[in-house]
Amino acid sequence: MDATGRFVKYRVERQVLDEQRLEELTQRKPYSDTHPSLTERLKDSLRCSVPKLKRTVLSSLPVLYWLPKYSVWDYGMPDLIAGISVGIMHLPQGMAYALLASLPPVFGLYTSFYPALIYFFFGTSRHISIGTFTVLSIMVGSVTERLVSDGDFLKMNGTNITAEVDVIARDSYRVQVVAATTVLGGLIQVLLGLVKFGFVGTYLSEPLVRAYTTAAAGHAVVAQLKNIFGVSPTRFSGPLSLVYTLKDVCSLLPHTHIPTLVVSAVSMVFLIAAKELNSFLSPKLPVPIPVELITIVAGTLISNYAQLNSNYTVSVVGEIPSGLSPPRVPDVSLFGEVIGDAFALAIVGYAICISLGKTFALKHGYKVDSNQELVALGLSNAVGGFFQCFSVCSSMSRSLIQETTGAKTQMAGVVSSLIVLVTILKLGPLFQELPKAVLGAVVFVNLKGMFKQYSDIVTLWRTSKIDLVLWLVTWVSTVLLNLDLGLAASITFAVLTVIFRTQMPTYSVLGNIPGTELYVDIEMHKQAREIPGITIFRSSATVYFANAELYVEALKEKSGLDISKMIIYKRRQEAKQKRREKRAERRAKRQAKRERRAERAAKKLSVLSRFSVEEEAGSWRDTCIDENVTNTEDHCWTQKENGTVFVIPTTPRTPNEHCRWEYLKGGDPDSTSLGWMSEPQDGDTITIGSSSEDTLSHDLERVSLGSLGKWTWDIHSIILDLSTANFIDTVAIKTLKNIFKDFSEIDVNIYVAGCQASVVEQLDLGDFFSQSVTKTQLFASVHDAVLYCLEHHGVTSSPRYEPSVEINNSTKL
């Protein structure tokens, strides 16, 4: 359709193109030119030049590309405002999420400082905020709770002989475990990035990630119930730990600490009301109101002046050391115990980062390098682990604030890191009286966005039932099996859904839309017309080892030809015909022997002149009687034969001439006894000499299955549309070979259409082409194959299909 709304017609005249002709016409490059050898690729990767060195350095350190071009006048103020806004959010979230990781709050501030600085040098996204995140904090907390429980650090109180937890020793060992996990996860990310394995994040589909984060929010809520209600439930780890913890918390609800519950309730009400007001006024405000910072400052002041800790025993953050801690080498001996958790943290953290980064990059028109993002995130974790940080990724809430406040480059991350640094150096001790219930309320309110993801169930029910099942399986497995095993089960199920969808694709028979060269499913389109004598078969997925057998079964069903049974029947009929051939040969030999005996008798009679005329007449009468007996025997033998093949004498036997026989096809091949002989059809009579045994055998072998009378069909060609195949393996190649071989036995021609160049190369490498299968049976398109079949079988047009009409937006061949 053109700009005026009219349909445009055009005609292209060309010859029908099979694969061999297409390669000659396009001058396709040989395989060696498009696929260099491993040695050549290795040489090319090791070859060094100034432009290549420059590209490598700039891709490894993206800051060297954009920092020299940085304009303070254009980007300075937006980055400063965005950095201050995000830095203010770092403070409450860092301390709150440290509690989720079962660590002292100061380590949340460390985690908000070091990784953001590292990402500034190596990251490619301009808008994501690297630091603490709810899901990763919960995953880290599951590791610390599993490996470092309170029961391992009990000490006896000498006054009342009771056991209490050595908090200092416990937290110190937890920091070592977290540091080892973070460093190992970072090294895994760096290694995957260096080997260009950035596509690994694509295995985490959006429904899977959203369901996983929703279930992780449930873990976060249960983990904060102890701070909200002021109770001390038993710590559980492993599968069903969430259920056991929730059950224990519910049993402790009668012992709720009322002052702590009041602080939590007031904090949550204030946060929810302030956030709603912030959302309402956001179009009119240049920067959002720092609601969380105001909450923790107000909570700290009230706690300090009201002495909530000493007067009402409300749990507070406690001592926060000022200054930065020196780097420490992680305990390598812990790597073996946390390698599974480290891998899960690496994959989940990268998936969240790359999804947010690509979203902002698409919105603002720049590119994010997935492999470099994996390296940047890995270095942020690995270096941060030496400074007692836990695993980080981009935060959705902080990234949205950074983008909406006008951030232009990664310089906003540096500004936010400086805000955190000032807090660590000078302001940290001021938050010692901050109630933990306030931090728990901050976590609760920040999870509101994740709880809204339950609406995905309704959306997926309308759009995709398979994605809905994946969402539910991910949520259930993550809630019941914990975060690490839940992630493994979710990825496994997601891969299985892909395998099942490719293993059981949609198979269809295509028909032509009159007046076009378009071919669509005849079951789904009313105007589609099946081409007489031709079946066009297509699978919605590529053919490979998992669905090759199903492909053949579907082809049999859609074409209506049960090739296996037909070939078995043909083999049995051929065996029967060979047995009849042998019996016919033996009878022919006996008849020839009787003829020779008759000739000798005639010669003997000619030399016996002494016989009288009466005796001679009597002798000839006896001979005729013998011949009548012979004819009677032959007639009885004919009636005993099966109705498929008949051998009958048709000329009088004379002493000097060969007898002539007729080979007929007809009758019911299933009958075991002879009925009356049917009339021969046109082309079904073959006259041979009685002495030609080889000719008889050859003609019997040429009997096709259609002439045997068991099945009848009007299909002379089947076209396999492989346009959906993007690869093909050895099992599929063998399957295609068998299809060509089997259908040729019942005189049905097989053609392939729409193969991509890579698939043709794989077929060539797999020795698919031979004397029986050539590239002339592969066509550039289904339309080419159809026209070839119609021409090859002498069909130029039909009332149902006219190949030489002018068509809209198509070709005239």
ABEGO torsion letter per residue (X at the ends): XBAAGBBBBBBBBBBBBBAAAAAAAAGBBBAAAABBBAAAAAAAAABBBAAAAAAAAAAABAAAAAAAABBAAAAAAAAAAAAAAAAAAAAAAAAAAAAAAGBBAAAAAAAAAAAAAAAAAABABAABBBEBBAAAAAAAAAAAAAABBAAAABBBBAAAGBBBBBAAAAAAAAAAAAAAAAAAAAAAAAAAAAAGAAAAAAABBAAAAAAAAAAAAAAAAAAAAAAAAGBBBBBBBEBGAAAAAAAAAAAAAAABBAAAAAAAAAAAAAAAAAAAAAAAAAAABABBBBAAAAAAAAAAAAAAAAGAAAAAGBBBAEBBBBEBBBBBBBBAAAAAAAAAAAAAAAAAAAAAAAAAAAAAAAAAGBBBBAAAAAAAAAAAAAAAAAAGBBBBBBBAAAAAAAAAAGBABAAAAAAAAAAAAAAAAAAAAAAAABBAAAAAAAAAAAAAAAAAAAAAAAAAAAABAAAAAAAAAAAAAAAAAEAAAAAAAAAAAAAAAAAAAAABBBBBBBBBBBGBABBBBAAABAABBBBBGBBBBBBABBBBAAAAAAAAAAAAAAAGBBAAAAAAAAAAAAAAAAAAAAAAAAAAAAAAAAAAAAAAAAAAAAABAABBAAAAAAAAAAAAAAAAAAAAAAAAAAAABBAABBBBBABBBBAABBBBBBBBBEEBAABABBBBBBBBBBGABBBBBAABAAAAAAAAAABBAAAAGABBBABABBBBBAAABABBBAAAAAAAAAAAAAAAAAGBBBBBBGBBAAAAAAAAAAGABBAABBAAABBABAAAAAAAAAAAAGBABBAABBAABBBBGBBBX
